[in-house]
Amino acid sequence: MLRILKLLAVLLLAFMIRTPLIQISRTASYLYRVTGASQSVNHFVGTRVIPIIETKVLGRDFSSTAAAWKNNGTMSEQERPHKLIADKGLELLTFGTPNGHKASIYLEELKEAYGKPSYVFQSINIGQNIQKEPWFTEKGPNGRIPVLVDHDNGGLGIMEGSAILSYLSRHFDKDRKFSFTEDPELSESEQWVAWQHGGLGPMQGQANHFYRLAKERIPYPTQRYVGETERLYGILDKRLEGRTYLVGEKYSIADIANFSWVNVAYVAGVNLDRFPNLHKWWERISARPAVQRGTAIPSESKLVNQAYKKRLTDEEGFREKEDELKSLADKAKEQYGYKYASP
């Protein structure tokens, strides 16, 4: 009898452990099928890459935990970021979003052009609300990524992507390879950075939300924000008619600011192929090695245009899901009589 009771106890314990594991496995498999989002998380110092962990999450390129790479070249414990990790140089608190890519692209461009600045970064998983914690908001009061901390300037924190571009230009672009000092180019550069910051970014962010992420399929905001993003793309397309870059005769922070959003056009329901001048500009900038490194910080993104197109052919079921989203958006436009116009 005692043996039978022991056997029953073992079986009961095994069942108790197995059942939640099966449920977790099924949930993870379902999320993976629905979103197809899987990524390897890497952490860099400058251009060194260290593979850390693979994670699968809900339709966004969210990394799991941040393994900090310290100034002396040794890796700290893999842990949830909870403090700054550097005491000198620049430290970037970022994530794989268009706003995050603005900062990391420019840092990589400067590093390639000048050999500096050296910097470290931490991957701030916005899905875990790390950016809301006191240690983060001390440097970035708005609780949003990216935030750049200059440890050599009294630990100054710089929040907002456009402000980071300006700060880096003032302090590190000594030869003005990516920025300007005189009008009209200086003013035009400021205008196009401001245009992105106040227009393209917010509108495309809303387009992405209602087109792809909202639990409820609401026709009006879907067609409103996708349509407005298309209008803004039309403005960029017109600006680039007969031009290589947005301002003057060189690639600048105006291009970096806008590229970071155009580089995720398709996930927001915008077909970049409809804008030929803009498409050529996007291809031109995408080919830059520093841009490729910058958009891989803090990890390779499956949201950027090139990865998106690859998923259409390589990922089973992804094209069908995208066709369904497009059909819903087209019906929303039809319902509200949307007609493309720009400006």
For each residue, the residues with C-beta under 8 A, 3 or more apart:
1: 4 5
2: 5 6
3: 6 7
4: 1 7 8
5: 1 2 8 9
6: 2 3 9 10
7: 3 4 10 11
8: 4 5 11 12
9: 5 6 12 13
10: 6 7 13 14
11: 7 8 14 15
12: 8 9 15 16
13: 9 10 16 17
14: 10 11 17 18
15: 11 12 18 19
16: 12 13 19 20
17: 13 14 20 21
18: 14 15 21 22
19: 15 16 22 23
20: 16 17 23 24
21: 17 18 24 25
22: 18 19 25 26
23: 19 20 26 27
24: 20 21 27 28
25: 21 22 28 29
26: 22 23 29 30
27: 23 24 30 31
28: 24 25 31 32 56
29: 25 26 32 33
30: 26 27 33 34
31: 27 28 34 35 56 57 58
32: 28 29 35 36 37 38 56
33: 29 30 36 317
34: 30 31 59 321
35: 31 32 56 57 58 59 60
36: 32 33 302 311 315 317 318 321
37: 32 56 57 58 59 60 61 62 302
38: 32 54 55 56 302
39: 54 55 61 63 299 300 301 302
40: 51 52 53 54 299 300
41: 51 52 53 54 55 63 64 123 298 299
42: 49 50 51 52 296 298 299 300
43: 49 50 52 66 67 68 69 75 121 123 298
44: 47 48 49 50 69 121 297 298
45: 48 69 73 118 119 120
46: 111 118 119
47: 44 108 111 293
48: 44 45 69
49: 42 43 44 296
50: 42 43 44 67 69 75
51: 40 41 42
52: 40 41 42 43 67 78
53: 40 41 63 64 65 67 78
54: 38 39 40 41
55: 38 39 41 62 63 64
56: 28 31 32 35 37 38
57: 31 35 37 60 62 64 127
58: 31 35 37 62 127
59: 34 35 37 212 213
60: 35 37 57 127 213 303
61: 37 39 96 97 299 301 302 303
62: 37 55 57 58 95 125 126 127 128
63: 39 41 53 55 66 95 96 123 125 298 299
64: 41 53 55 57 125
65: 53 78 79 80 81 125
66: 43 63 78 79 80 81 122 123 124 125 298
67: 43 50 52 53 75 76 77 78 79
68: 43 75 76 79 81 85 120 122
69: 43 44 45 48 50 73 75 76 120
70: 73 74 75 76 85 86 120
71: 86 87 88 89 120
72:
73: 45 69 70
74: 70
75: 43 50 67 68 69 70
76: 67 68 69 70 79 85
77: 67
78: 52 53 65 66 67
79: 65 66 67 68 76 82
80: 65 66 125 128 130
81: 65 66 68 85 93 122 123 124 130
82: 79 133 135
83: 135
84: 91 135 139 149 151
85: 68 70 76 81 91 120 122
86: 70 71 89 90 91 120 149 151
87: 71 151
88: 71 151 152
89: 71 86 117 118 119 120 151 152
90: 86 107 117 118 119 120 148 149 150 151 152
91: 84 85 86 119 120 121 122 148 149 151
92: 103 104 107 119 120 121 122 146 147 148 149 297
93: 81 121 122 124 131 136 139 140 145 146 147 148 149
94: 100 103 104 121 122 123 124 145 146 147 297 298
95: 62 63 100 123 124 125 126 145 146 298
96: 61 63 100 101 295 297 298 299 301 303
97: 61 100 101 126 145
98: 101 102 201 204 260 261 263 264
99: 102 103 144 145 146 161 201 260
100: 94 95 96 97 103 104 145 146 161 297 298
101: 96 97 98 104 105 260 263 294 295 297 301
102: 98 99 105 106 146 161 162 164 165 256 257 260
103: 92 94 99 100 106 107 146 148 161 164 165 168
104: 92 94 100 101 107 108 121 146 293 294 295 297 298
105: 101 102 108 109 256 259 260 290 291 294 295
106: 102 103 109 110 164 165 168 178 253 256 294
107: 90 92 103 104 110 111 117 119 168 294
108: 47 104 105 111 112 290 291 293 294 297
109: 105 106 112 113 178 256 288 290 291 294
110: 106 107 113 114 116 117 168 172 173 178
111: 46 47 107 108 114 115 116 117 118 119 290
112: 108 109 289 290
113: 109 110 175 177 178
114: 110 111 172 174 175
115: 111
116: 110 111 172
117: 89 90 107 110 111 168 172
118: 45 46 89 90 111
119: 45 46 89 90 91 92 107 111
120: 45 68 69 70 71 85 86 89 90 91 92
121: 43 44 91 92 93 94 104 297 298
122: 66 68 81 85 91 92 93 94 298
123: 41 43 63 66 81 94 95 298 299
124: 66 81 93 94 95 130 131 136 145
125: 62 63 64 65 66 80 95 128 130
126: 62 95 97 129 130 131 145
127: 57 58 60 62
128: 62 80 125
129: 126 132 133
130: 80 81 124 125 126 133 136
131: 93 124 126 136 137 140 143 144 145
132: 129 136 137 143
133: 82 129 130 136 137
134: 137 138
135: 82 83 84 138
136: 93 124 130 131 132 133 139 140 143 147
137: 131 132 133 134 140 141 142 143
138: 134 135 141 157
139: 84 93 136 147 149 155 157 159
140: 93 131 136 137 143 144 145 147 157 159
141: 137 138 159
142: 137 159 160
143: 131 132 136 137 140
144: 99 131 140 159 160
145: 93 94 95 97 99 100 124 126 131 140
146: 92 93 94 95 99 100 102 103 104 159 161 164
147: 92 93 94 136 139 140 157 158 159
148: 90 91 92 93 103 157 158 164 167 168
149: 84 86 90 91 92 93 139 155 156 157 158
150: 90 153 154 155 156 158 167 171
151: 84 86 87 88 89 90 91 155
152: 88 89 90
153: 150 156 171
154: 150
155: 139 149 150 151
156: 149 150 153
157: 138 139 140 147 148 149
158: 147 148 149 150 163 164 167
159: 139 140 141 142 144 146 147 163 164
160: 142 144 163 164 197
161: 99 100 102 103 146 164 165 197 257 260
162: 102 165 166 193 194 196 197 257
163: 158 159 160 166 167
164: 102 103 106 146 148 158 159 160 161 167 168
165: 102 103 106 161 162 168 169 193 253 256 257
166: 162 163 169 170 193 253
167: 148 150 158 163 164 170 171
168: 103 106 107 110 117 148 164 165 171 172 173
169: 165 166 172 173 176 178 179 253
170: 166 167 173
171: 150 153 167 168
172: 110 114 116 117 168 169
173: 110 168 169 170 176 177 178 179
174: 114
175: 113 114
176: 169 173 179 180 181
177: 113 173 250
178: 106 109 110 113 169 173 250 251 252 253 256
179: 169 173 176 189 252 253
180: 176 185 186 189 247 248 252
181: 176 186
182: 185 186
183: 186 187
184: 187 188
185: 180 182 188 189 247 248
186: 180 181 182 183 189 190
187: 183 184 190 191
188: 184 185 191 192 246 247 248 254
189: 179 180 185 186 192 193 247 248 252 253 254
190: 186 187 193 194
191: 187 188 194 195
192: 188 189 195 196 246 247 254 257 258
193: 162 165 166 189 190 196 197 253 254 257
194: 162 190 191 197 198
195: 191 192 198 199 200 258
196: 162 192 193 199 200 201 257 258 261
197: 160 161 162 193 194 201 257
198: 194 195 201 202
199: 195 196 202 203 232
200: 195 196 203 204 229 232 236 258 261
201: 98 99 196 197 198 204 205 261
202: 198 199 205 206
203: 199 200 206 207 225 228 229 232
204: 98 200 201 207 208 225 229 232 261 264 268 270
205: 201 202 208 209
206: 202 203 209 210 221 225
207: 203 204 210 211 222 225 226 228 229 268 269 270
208: 204 205 211 212 213 264 267 268 269
209: 205 206 212 213 214 225
210: 206 207 213 214 218 221 222 225 226
211: 207 208 222 225 226 268 269 325 329
212: 59 208 209 267 268 269 325
213: 59 60 208 209 210
214: 209 210 217 218 221
215:
216:
217: 214 222 328
218: 210 214 221 222
219: 222 223 328 331 332 335 336
220: 223 224 332 336
221: 206 210 214 218 224 225
222: 207 210 211 217 218 219 225 226 269 328 329 332
223: 219 220 226 227 329 332 333 335 336 338
224: 220 221 227 228 336
225: 203 204 206 207 209 210 211 221 222 228 229
226: 207 210 211 222 223 229 230 268 269 270 329 333
227: 223 224 230 231 333 338 340
228: 203 207 224 225 231 232
229: 200 203 204 207 225 226 232 233 268 269 270
230: 226 227 233 234 270 274 340 342
231: 227 228 234 235 340 341 342 343
232: 199 200 203 204 228 229 235 236 342
233: 229 230 236 237 262 265 270 272 274 275 278 342
234: 230 231 237 238 275 340 341 342 343
235: 231 232 238 239 342 343
236: 200 232 233 239 240 246 258 262 275 277 278 281
237: 233 234 240 241 275 276 277 278 342
238: 234 235 241 277 342 343
239: 235 236 243 246
240: 236 237 243 246 277 278 280 281
241: 237 238 277
242:
243: 239 240 246 277
244: 249 281 284
245: 248 249 250 251 252 254 255 281
246: 188 192 236 239 240 243 252 254 255 258
247: 180 185 188 189 192 250 252 254 255
248: 180 185 188 189 245 252
249: 244 245
250: 177 178 245 247
251: 178 245 255 285 288
252: 178 179 180 189 245 246 247 248 255 256
253: 106 165 166 169 178 179 189 193 256 257
254: 188 189 192 193 245 246 247 257 258
255: 245 246 247 251 252 258 259 281 285
256: 102 105 106 109 165 178 252 253 259 260
257: 102 161 162 165 192 193 196 197 253 254 260
258: 192 195 196 200 236 246 254 255 261 262
259: 105 255 256 262 263 281 282 285 291
260: 98 99 101 102 105 161 256 257 263 264
261: 98 196 200 201 204 258 264 265
262: 233 236 258 259 265 272 278 281 282
263: 98 101 259 260 282 286 295 304 305
264: 98 204 208 260 261 267 268 303 304 305 308
265: 233 261 262 268 270 271 272 282 305
266: 269 270 271 272 305 308 309
267: 208 212 264 303 308
268: 204 207 208 211 212 226 229 264 265
269: 207 208 211 212 222 226 229 266 325 326 329
270: 204 207 226 229 230 233 265 266
271: 265 266 274
272: 233 262 265 266 275 278 279 282 305
273: 279
274: 230 233 271
275: 233 234 236 237 272 278 279
276: 237 279 280
277: 236 237 238 240 241 243 280 281
278: 233 236 237 240 262 272 275 281 282
279: 272 273 275 276 282 283
280: 240 276 277 283 284
281: 236 240 244 245 255 259 262 277 278 284 285
282: 259 262 263 265 272 278 279 285 286 305
283: 279 280 286 287
284: 244 280 281 287
285: 251 255 259 281 282 288 291
286: 263 282 283 291 292 305 306
287: 283 284 291
288: 109 251 285 291 292
289: 112 292 293
290: 105 108 109 111 112 293 294
291: 105 108 109 259 285 286 287 288 294 295
292: 286 288 289 295 296
293: 47 104 108 289 290 296 297
294: 101 104 105 106 107 108 109 290 291 297
295: 96 101 104 105 263 291 292 301 304
296: 42 49 292 293 299 300 301
297: 44 92 94 96 100 101 104 108 121 293 294
298: 41 42 43 44 63 66 94 95 96 100 104 121 122 123
299: 39 40 41 42 61 63 96 123 296
300: 39 40 42 296 307
301: 39 61 96 101 295 296 304 307
302: 36 37 38 39 61 307 308 311
303: 60 61 96 264 267 307 308
304: 263 264 295 301 307 308
305: 263 264 265 266 272 282 286 308 309
306: 286 309 310
307: 300 301 302 303 304 310 311
308: 264 266 267 302 303 304 305 311 312
309: 266 305 306 312 313
310: 306 307 313 314
311: 36 302 307 308 314 315 318
312: 308 309 315 318 319 322
313: 309 310 319
314: 310 311
315: 36 311 312 318 319
316:
317: 33 36 320 321
318: 36 311 312 315 321 322
319: 312 313 315 322 323
320: 317 323 324
321: 34 36 317 318 324 325
322: 312 318 319 325 326
323: 319 320 326 327
324: 320 321 327 328
325: 211 212 269 321 322 328 329
326: 269 322 323 329 330
327: 323 324 330 331
328: 217 219 222 324 325 331 332
329: 211 222 223 226 269 325 326 332 333
330: 326 327 333 334
331: 219 327 328 334 335
332: 219 220 222 223 328 329 335 336 338
333: 223 226 227 329 330 336 338
334: 330 331 337 338
335: 219 223 331 332
336: 219 220 223 224 332 333
337: 334
338: 223 227 332 333 334
339:
340: 227 230 231 234
341: 231 234
342: 230 231 232 233 234 235 237 238
343: 231 234 235 238
